[in-house]
Amino acid sequence: MTGTAAPPSKGGDARQTEHRQDVMFGRFMLADMTEHSCRVSDLSIDGVTFLTEVDVAPLAPLIAYIQDVGRVEGTVAGTVPGGIRIRFRLSTARRQRLASQIESRERSGGSAEQRRHRRQPANDDKSHITLADGRVYACEVIDVSLSGAALRTAVLPSLGTFLDLGRMRARVVRHHESGIAIEFLKRLDRSTPLNPDNH
């Protein structure tokens, strides 16, 4: 018997239990309004690692959209091999919601195969828009980026109309065959601190 018992415990087991190893994707927007795609790893309620070739300075603020999680805000805590580590800046309510999302992912296994069957479009893409006069209309989010979204909706507010998509303030910038395209009003600016309560 050769003594080749190589215990795979270097702290990795605990981390694998806490942070799922399946591949997630995301996008992040910097203060100069540039958007970049990334792979996501080590997601926790405190922060996340973005695997990217983009060089970002420590403490730089950013807004990100993470697959299965949604929109989050944070600052660059530092660099890691192949990417950057982000520390979230979340309101208490958003932090609790994120903890619930992470727990739900872990309960369902979070694997790509399992997610293929519950890819989340059905419920997560259903939303509503609220016009300035208080009228509310159902809509479906076709596509979303950090700066705006394309919506499938039966109503066509005129270009320039201000509205709310859920809790996000936006204006109509284009009509398309299925509905409207909107641009989010909130901008990331170097001179003003992030306000997570607006999410």
PLY file of the C-alpha trace (Angstrom):
ply
format ascii 1.0
element vertex 199
property float x
property float y
property float z
element edge 198
property int vertex1
property int vertex2
end_header
0.00 0.00 0.00
1.49 3.28 -1.00
0.70 6.13 1.31
-0.77 8.39 -1.35
-3.51 9.80 0.78
-3.62 13.37 -0.43
-6.23 15.12 1.67
-7.70 17.89 -0.47
-8.05 20.17 2.50
-6.29 23.45 2.17
-9.29 25.46 3.10
-10.66 24.73 -0.36
-13.45 22.42 0.80
-15.01 25.04 3.02
-14.80 27.66 0.29
-16.36 25.33 -2.26
-19.27 24.75 0.08
-19.66 28.46 0.69
-19.07 29.68 -2.88
-20.32 27.55 -5.73
-17.80 26.82 -8.48
-20.24 26.96 -11.43
-19.61 29.57 -14.07
-21.50 32.85 -13.79
-21.20 35.87 -16.01
-21.62 39.56 -15.49
-20.95 43.06 -16.75
-19.60 46.08 -14.92
-19.56 49.78 -15.67
-16.81 52.13 -14.52
-16.98 55.84 -13.74
-15.96 56.69 -17.31
-19.18 54.94 -18.45
-17.34 52.09 -20.19
-18.91 48.64 -19.84
-16.96 45.40 -19.62
-17.98 41.74 -19.53
-16.49 39.38 -16.97
-16.75 35.97 -15.36
-17.91 35.88 -11.78
-16.50 33.81 -8.93
-16.36 33.79 -5.13
-19.74 35.45 -4.69
-20.64 36.26 -1.09
-22.77 38.88 0.65
-19.64 40.99 1.15
-18.25 40.95 -2.36
-17.32 39.10 -5.51
-14.37 38.42 -7.82
-14.59 39.53 -11.45
-12.30 37.65 -13.81
-11.36 40.27 -16.40
-8.36 41.66 -18.23
-9.46 45.22 -17.55
-7.07 47.10 -15.27
-9.04 48.97 -12.61
-7.53 51.06 -9.83
-8.23 50.13 -6.19
-11.16 51.99 -4.59
-12.67 52.77 -8.00
-16.49 52.71 -7.82
-18.48 50.59 -10.22
-21.95 49.27 -10.98
-22.35 45.65 -12.01
-25.01 43.33 -13.36
-24.47 39.72 -12.24
-26.24 36.74 -13.77
-29.01 35.38 -11.50
-28.34 38.18 -8.98
-29.06 41.46 -10.72
-27.67 44.93 -10.24
-25.16 45.66 -7.47
-22.83 48.50 -6.59
-19.40 48.44 -5.05
-15.76 49.47 -5.08
-12.60 47.71 -6.19
-10.95 46.21 -3.10
-7.84 45.10 -4.97
-6.49 42.87 -7.71
-6.41 39.07 -7.72
-4.81 36.70 -10.25
-6.77 37.21 -13.46
-9.10 39.87 -12.19
-10.33 42.21 -9.46
-12.01 41.77 -6.10
-15.13 43.87 -5.50
-16.47 44.91 -2.12
-20.24 45.51 -2.26
-21.90 48.67 -1.02
-25.43 47.55 -0.23
-28.35 48.78 1.77
-29.54 46.48 4.54
-32.53 45.37 2.46
-30.40 44.65 -0.62
-27.87 42.76 1.50
-30.64 40.55 2.90
-31.98 39.96 -0.61
-28.52 38.99 -1.84
-28.08 36.55 1.04
-31.39 34.95 0.08
-30.32 34.73 -3.59
-27.02 33.07 -2.68
-28.78 30.61 -0.37
-31.29 29.78 -3.11
-28.48 29.13 -5.61
-26.71 26.83 -3.18
-29.91 24.95 -2.37
-30.60 24.31 -6.04
-27.05 23.21 -6.69
-26.30 26.24 -8.82
-24.92 24.05 -11.59
-25.26 24.99 -15.24
-27.25 21.82 -15.95
-29.80 22.54 -13.24
-30.10 26.16 -14.24
-30.75 25.18 -17.83
-34.15 23.90 -16.68
-34.95 26.99 -14.63
-33.06 29.63 -16.48
-35.21 32.21 -14.70
-36.47 34.10 -17.68
-40.09 33.48 -16.91
-40.42 35.13 -13.51
-37.35 37.33 -13.39
-38.01 39.00 -16.74
-41.54 39.99 -15.83
-41.72 43.50 -14.48
-43.76 46.67 -14.72
-43.34 50.28 -15.74
-44.89 53.19 -13.89
-45.59 56.44 -15.72
-45.47 59.89 -14.16
-49.26 59.99 -13.71
-49.17 56.75 -11.69
-50.43 54.38 -14.38
-48.76 50.97 -14.17
-48.29 48.58 -17.09
-46.89 45.07 -17.21
-43.78 44.54 -19.30
-41.14 41.95 -20.06
-37.43 42.69 -19.95
-36.00 41.48 -23.26
-32.46 42.63 -22.64
-30.73 44.71 -19.98
-27.39 46.44 -19.68
-25.99 48.76 -17.05
-27.13 51.80 -18.99
-30.60 50.74 -20.14
-33.02 48.00 -21.18
-35.26 46.80 -23.99
-38.82 46.10 -22.90
-41.68 44.19 -24.47
-44.85 46.10 -23.64
-48.25 46.86 -25.12
-47.99 50.60 -24.44
-45.71 52.98 -26.35
-44.99 56.12 -24.31
-43.60 58.92 -26.46
-39.85 59.40 -26.78
-38.41 61.28 -23.82
-41.13 60.09 -21.43
-39.86 59.52 -17.90
-40.92 56.33 -16.16
-39.89 53.82 -13.52
-38.91 50.25 -14.33
-39.48 48.64 -10.97
-37.50 51.03 -8.76
-35.19 52.31 -11.47
-35.81 55.72 -13.00
-35.48 55.87 -16.78
-36.61 57.62 -19.95
-37.84 56.27 -23.28
-35.17 56.61 -25.98
-36.49 54.36 -28.76
-39.49 52.39 -29.99
-39.05 48.91 -31.48
-41.41 46.33 -32.91
-42.13 44.73 -29.51
-42.14 47.77 -27.28
-39.64 50.36 -26.07
-35.99 50.89 -25.21
-35.17 52.90 -22.11
-32.08 54.57 -20.69
-31.50 54.56 -16.94
-31.11 58.04 -15.46
-28.74 57.09 -12.67
-25.15 57.75 -13.69
-21.98 56.69 -11.96
-19.94 59.79 -11.22
-16.50 60.07 -9.59
-17.52 63.10 -7.57
-20.59 61.61 -5.91
-20.67 58.57 -3.62
-22.72 55.56 -4.64
-26.17 55.43 -3.09
-27.21 51.80 -2.73
-30.59 52.79 -1.34
-31.65 53.89 -4.81
-31.62 50.30 -6.04
0 1
1 2
2 3
3 4
4 5
5 6
6 7
7 8
8 9
9 10
10 11
11 12
12 13
13 14
14 15
15 16
16 17
17 18
18 19
19 20
20 21
21 22
22 23
23 24
24 25
25 26
26 27
27 28
28 29
29 30
30 31
31 32
32 33
33 34
34 35
35 36
36 37
37 38
38 39
39 40
40 41
41 42
42 43
43 44
44 45
45 46
46 47
47 48
48 49
49 50
50 51
51 52
52 53
53 54
54 55
55 56
56 57
57 58
58 59
59 60
60 61
61 62
62 63
63 64
64 65
65 66
66 67
67 68
68 69
69 70
70 71
71 72
72 73
73 74
74 75
75 76
76 77
77 78
78 79
79 80
80 81
81 82
82 83
83 84
84 85
85 86
86 87
87 88
88 89
89 90
90 91
91 92
92 93
93 94
94 95
95 96
96 97
97 98
98 99
99 100
100 101
101 102
102 103
103 104
104 105
105 106
106 107
107 108
108 109
109 110
110 111
111 112
112 113
113 114
114 115
115 116
116 117
117 118
118 119
119 120
120 121
121 122
122 123
123 124
124 125
125 126
126 127
127 128
128 129
129 130
130 131
131 132
132 133
133 134
134 135
135 136
136 137
137 138
138 139
139 140
140 141
141 142
142 143
143 144
144 145
145 146
146 147
147 148
148 149
149 150
150 151
151 152
152 153
153 154
154 155
155 156
156 157
157 158
158 159
159 160
160 161
161 162
162 163
163 164
164 165
165 166
166 167
167 168
168 169
169 170
170 171
171 172
172 173
173 174
174 175
175 176
176 177
177 178
178 179
179 180
180 181
181 182
182 183
183 184
184 185
185 186
186 187
187 188
188 189
189 190
190 191
191 192
192 193
193 194
194 195
195 196
196 197
197 198
